[in-house]
Amino acid sequence: MRLPNYQEARKRDIREYKTVKFELDSKLKEKYKGKKFYLKTYGCQMNEHDSENIKALLTSIGFQEIDNYEKADLVLLNTCSIRENAHNKAFGMLGRLKHLKEQRKDLIVGICGCMAQEESVVEEILKDYKFVNFVFGTHNLEQLPNILDKAIEENNQQIEVLSREEDLVEGLPVIRANSYKAYVNIIYGCNKFCTYCIVPYTRGRERSRKKEDILKEVEELVRDGYKEVTLLGQNVNAYGKDLYEDYNLANLLEDIAKMNIPRIRFTTSHPWDFTDNMIEVIAKYKNIMPSVHLPVQSGSSKVLKLMGRRYTKESYLELFDKIKNTIPNVSISTDIIVGFPGEEKEDFEETLSLVEYCKYDNAFTFIFSKREGTPACKLKDEVSIEEKEERLQRLNEIVNKYFLENNKKLEGTTLSVLVEGISNKKNMYYGYSETNKLVNFTSIKELELGSIVNVKITSSKTWSLDGELDG
C-alpha cells in the first residue's frame, strides 16, 4: 500500500527522469475477456485524454466498455480535484456504487485521477469507503492492469498512489473519442504553485515529452486523417523549459504547423510563459487556430499577488493587447475567480473594469473553492457566501454581454467549421469555428463528421451561432 503525501508531492528538486516504453504484462492480455467496464470521467481535457488511455488499457486485458454502470463488472471513476463541485460529484457517485455493491458483491470499484492524489480523499476512502477495491493516481496510470488484477486475485483493497512522478511512459495504448479530433500530451505537471491550486500536488513537476515523440504522434494522426490536434499540458506554455535550452512551445507549434494538419490548438496557458515568439508563430500559420485561453483569475494586482500568479494587472493587459494586435481575428477566453480571501469590493471592481476592457469571447467564472493542502485554504476569508454569489452574478452579466456582442459581429460572415455532430432537428449539424465558437447550422446535403465546411452565420446567441451551409 502506497499513500499520497503532500510534503513529497511539493518537492521540485532536480531529478532526471527516463523515457520508457510501455509493455503490457503478457499474462494479463485478454485475461478478463467477456467482462464489462463503465468509466466516468470528471474534469479537464487532460483527464479526458487519460480516460482514452484507460479505455485502451482495460480493453487490452479483455474488458468491453458499456454505458450503464449498473450492468458493469468494473466501475472506474477518473476524478478531478480542482474544485469542490467535482469532488462532491465523485463522492456522490461512490454513494450510489455502495448501494449497488451491496446487491452485487462481485462488482469491482476503482478510483483514479487527481482526487486519488489527495491525502484527505484516500484517508476518507480507507475509513468510510472500504468497498472500493483499488485506488491509483496520476503518476502510475500505466500500472492499471496490474493493480486491477492484484485487487481481484488477492481480494483486498489496493491503494497504489505515488506521491511523486517517476519515469515518463511512452507508447500507452489509446482509444480516441473520435476519428477527427485528438488530444496530444506535450508536458505533464506544473511548477507554478498558485496558492489556490491543488494541481501541482496532484500532477507533479513539469516534465516535457521529447519533441521527437510528440512529432511522431502528430505525424501518425495526420496519416490517419485527423483534422485537429489539441496540445495539452497543465501549463502548456512551459513546454521544453525542463528539457531543452533552445526549443520551446513556439518551436513545437511551428514544427507541427508545417505538417499541414488543418487545425492546431493548445491549452492551458499561463500568462507567465506566453512569449513574443509564441504570438508571432500563431500569427504566422493559418492552421494554428486564432483562439487563446489566457486565464487572468483576478483584475486586482493585490489579489493576484495573494494568488501567487506572479504578474500584475498591467502586465497582463500588456500581453492581452500584444496578442490582440498581432494575431488577426483572435478570440481570447479566460478564467476568473471571485471571492478569493482578501478580495475587497475595490478589488472586485478592478476585475469588472478589466473585463470591460478585454471584452472576452468566453470566460469560465467561479466562486473561490477551498482546496485542502493549499496555502489559500489557510487565508482568512471575510467575504460572505451571499456577497460572493452577488459578485459572481454581476460578473456573469458583464461577460455574457460581451459574449453576445462579439457573436453579433459575426452575423453575415462565413466561418470555417469542423463538423462534430448531428442535431436532433432535421438537416441540422453543429461544430466549432476556428475561434472555438459553437455553430449550429442547417445543410440540405448530408455531411460527414470531421469534415470542414463553410457556414454563413445568420443569427447569434450568447453561447452559440446559427447558420446555414455556404455552397
N, C-alpha and C positions, 0 to 999 in steps of 0.2 A: 504494500500500500504506500502510495506517494501522495502527499497532500500539498496544496498550494501554500506558498509563503511569500507575503508581500515584501519582506525585507530582502529576500533573494531576488524577487522579481524586479525590484527597483535598481539593482546593480547594473552599471553600464561600463564596467572595466573592459579593457581591450582584450578580447579573446578571439582567436582565429576559429572560424568555423569551416567545415569541409562541405563540399557539394557531393552528395551521394546519390546513387541511382536506386530507385525503389524496386524491390523484388518481393513478390508475394510468396509466402511460405507454400511450397508445392503441396503440403499435406492438407491445406485448407481449401485449395481450389475445388469449387463445386461441392464442398462438403455439406452445405446446407441447401442443396437443390430441392426445390419444392416448398421452401419456407418463404414467407412474405414479410416485407417490411413497410413501415409508414414513417416518413421523415418530415418533421415540422421545423421550418426554418424561421428564425427571428433575426431582425437586424439589417445590417448594411450589405452592400454588394460583395464585400469580402466574404461574409457569411454565406451569401447565395452561391458564390463560387466554391467555397469549401463544401457546400452540400452537393455540388456537381461531382466533386471528388469522392465524397462519402457514398453517393449512389453507385458510383463505379466500383468502389471497394467492396460494397455489400453484394453487388451483382457478381463480382469475380469469385465470391465464395458460395454462389448459388442462390442467393436471395432474389426475389422478384418484387418490384415496387407495386403497392396498391394505394388508393387514395382514401381508404376507410380504416381509421386506426382501430376500430372495434373488431375488425376481421384480421388484423395483422398478428404475426408471430413475434415481431420485434417492432417496438416504437422507440424512435430516437429523436430527441429534441436538440437541435443545434441552436444554442441560445445566444442572446445579446445582453450586455450589461451596461450599455451606455446611459440608459435612463430607467427610472423606476417602473415605468409603464411596461416595458418589455420584460423586466424582471417579474412583475406581478402576473403577466400573461403566462409565462413559462410555469410558474408555480401553480397557477390555476389549472393548467393542463395536467400537471402532476397530480392534482387532486382528483381529476376525472380518471386518470390512469390507476390511481389507488383503488377506486371502486371497481374498475374493470378487472384489476388483478385479483381482487377478492373472489371474482367469479371464475377467472381463468388463471389458475396457479402457474401454468406453463408460459404465460406471457413474459417476454423479456423487455425490460425498460432501460434505456440508456440516456445519459445527458452528456453533451459535449459543447464546445464553443466557449465564448468569453465568460459566461456565468460560472462555468466549471473551474475557471482560474481564480475565482473569488474565495477567500478564506471562509467568510461567513456563510456562503452558499453551501460549500462542502460540509461545514460543521452542521448546518441545518439538515442536510441530506443524511448524514450519519446519525443524527438524533431522531428526526421525525419522518424520514422517508427511507426506511430500511428496505422497502420493497424494490427500490431502484437497484438494478443488477450491476450496472457499471457506469463509471464516470471517467472521461478523459478530456484533456484541454485542447488548446490551440497549437501546442508545440509538438504533439505526437499523433497527429491525425492519421498518419500512415500506419500506425500500430493498431488501428481499429479492428482489423480481422483477428489479430492475436488476443487483444483484450476481450473482445466479444466471445471468442472461442473459450478462453480461460474461465470467463464468468459462467458459461453454460456447462463446461466439463467439470468444474470444481464446485458448481452450485453454491457460490458465495459471492458477496459483493466485492467488485474490483474497483478501486479508486486509483487511477494512474494519471496523476496530473503533475506535469513537470513545471517547476516554478521558473525555470529559465530555459531559453531556447537552446537547442542542440544543433546538429547538422542541418543544412538546407537540403531538402529532398527534392530531386528532380524525377520526372517520369511517372508521377502519380497518374493512375487512370482517371478518365473524366467522361461523364455523360452530360453533354451540354444541353441547356434548356431548349435550344432550337438550333437550326442549321444555318442561320444567317447573322446572328449576333453572338459575340463571345467575350468573356472576361479573360484577361491575362494578368496574372500577378507579376509585378516587377520589383516590389520591395515589401518586406514584412516589418511590422513593428513601428514604434515611434519613440523618439528621444526627447520630445518637447516637454512633457510633464506639465501641461496646463493644469492649474490647481484643482479644477472641477472634474478632470477626465480620468477614467479608470483604464483607458485603453493601453497606455504604456505598461501597466502592470499585467494586463491580460494577454497582450500580444508581443511583449518583449521589445528588445532593442531593434533599431533599424538594421536590416540585413538585405542588401540588394542581390537580386539574381544576376548571374553573369549575362552580359549583353548577348553573347552567342546563343545561350539557351532561350532567351526571350525572342530573338530574331528568328530562330529556328521554329519556335512555336507559332509565331505570326505567319511565317512562310508556309507552314502546313495549313493554317487556316485559310490563307489566300488560295492555296491549291485546292482546298475543299470547297471553295466557293463562298466563303463568308464575306459579308458586305460591311461589317462593322466590328471593330475591336475596342474594348474599353480597358485601358491600362489601370491597374488597381494598386493601391497602397494606402496604409493609414495616413502617411504623409508622402504622397506620390512625388512631390517636388524635390524630396531629398534623395531621389534615386542616384546611385553612383557615388555619393559622398564617402561611404564606408569602403568602397571597393576600388575606385579609380581616382587618379589625380586630374585627368583631363577628359573625362567622359561623364556626362550628366543627362538629365531628362531632356534637355534641348537637343543633345546629340541623338538620343534614342528616338525621340519624336521624328527627327529628320530622317534617320535611317529607316524607320517604319513607313514614313510618308513616301519614300522612294520605292517601296514595294508595290505601290499603286492599289492598295486596298481602298475601297471607296470612302470609308469613314473611320476616323480615329478619334476617340475620346479619352479622357483621363480624369481620375478622381481618387482621393480627395486632396485638394491643395491646401497649403498653409501659406499665408502671405509672407511669412518669414523667408521662405525659399523660392519665391517666384521671381525669377531673374529676367533681366532685359533680353537675354538670348532666347529664353523660352517664348517671350512675347513676339520677338522677331520671327522665330521659326513658325509659330502658329499663324502669323500673318502671311508668311511666305507660301504655305502649302494649302491648297483648297481642300484637300482631303483630311486635314486636321480641323475638326469642327469648331466653328467660332462660338463655343459655349464654354464658359469658365465658371466653375464653382469656387467662390472666394469668401470663405467664412469670415465674418467680421466679429461676431459674438456680442460686441457692445460698441456704442458710439462714444463712450467716455474713456479717455486715456487713463483716468484714475481706476476705473473698473477693469480695464484691460490689464493694468499692472497687477491688480489683485488676482486676476485670472491667470497671470503668468504668460500672457500672449507675446510679450517682447516686441510689440510695435505700438505706435500711438495712433490716435485718430487721424492725425495729419499725415503720417507716413502711409497709412492705409489708403487714404484718399489720393495721395500722390500716385500710388501703384494703380488704383482704380482708374484714374484719369489716363495713365500711360496705356493701360490695356484698351480702354475705350477709344483713345485717339490713334492707336496703332493697328488694331485688328478690325477690318471692315465688318460692319453689321454684327458685332459681337453681342451676345447676351450674357449677362452676369447674374448669377444667383448667389445666395448667401445663407448663413445660419446666424440666428440671433437668440441669445438667452436673456430673459427678463427676470428681475427679482434676484439677481446674484447678491450674496451677502455684501453689504456696504454700498449697494446701489441706492442712491438717494434720488429724489424727484428730479433734481437738476441733471443727474447722470442719465436718467431715462429720457429726459427732454433732449439731451445731446444725441441719444440713439435715434430718436424720431427725426431730428434735424439731419443726421447722416442719411437716413432712409429717404428723406425728401430730396436730398442732393443726388443720391445714387439711382433712385427710381429703378430698383431691381426688377428683373424679369421673373424671378421666382425667389422665394425665401422660406426657409424652414424655421419656424419660431417656436420657442419653448419657454416654459417656466423652469427656473433653476431646479435641478433634481439632485439631491444629495447622494453621493456615492461613497459608501463606507470605505475608508482607507485612503481617501484623497485629502489633501490639505484643506480644500474648501469646505469639507464636511465639518471642520473644527472652527470655522469662522462664525462669528456672532451674526445671527440673522434676525434683523429687527423689522423686516417688512412682512406685514400680514398676508395670508393667502388671498384675502379679498382684494388687497391692493395689487398683488401680483397678477391676479386674474383680470383686474381692470386695466392694468398696463398692457397685458397681452392683447386684450380686446382692442385697445387704442392702436397698438402697433399693427395688428392684423387689418384694421380698417384702412390704414395708410398703405401697407404693402399691397393689399388687394386692389386698391385704387390704381396703383401703377401697373399691376399685372394686366388689368383690363385696358388701361390707357396704352400700354405697349402693344397689346394684341390688336387693338383697334387700328393702329398704324399699319398693320399687315393686311387689312381688308383691301381687296382688289389686286393684291400682289400674287405672284406664283411662287410656291415654295417646293423645294425638293424634299420628298417624304419617303422614308423607308416603311414599307407596308408591313405591319406587325400583327394584324388580326382582322377578323370579320365581325361586324356588329350583328346584333340580333335583328336589326332592321334590314329590309331588303336592299340589296345593292350598296350597303354601307360598310366602309372599311375604316381602319384607324392606323395611325403610325406617328412617327416623330420627325420633325423638321431638323435641319442642320443645327438650328439653335435650340434644339431639345423642346420644342413646343408640341404638345399633343394636338394632332389634327384628325378630326373625324370628317370623312368625305364620301361622296357617292361616286359610283362608277357603273356604267351600264355594262361594260365588258368585265369578264372575270379576271381577277388579278392574282398573281402568285405571291404568297407570303415571302418576304425577303427581297422583293423587287423594289427598285427605287423609281418613283414616278413623280411627275409634276402635278401639283394640285393648286388650283386657283381658289384663294380664300374669299368666301362670300360673306361671312359674318364671324363675330368673335364673342367669346365669353371670358370670364375672369381666368378660368383654368384651362381653356382649350380654344381651338379654332375650328370652324366649319368650312367645308369647301367642296369642290367637285373636280373630278379628274380633268386635267387640261390636255386635250388632244387624245 
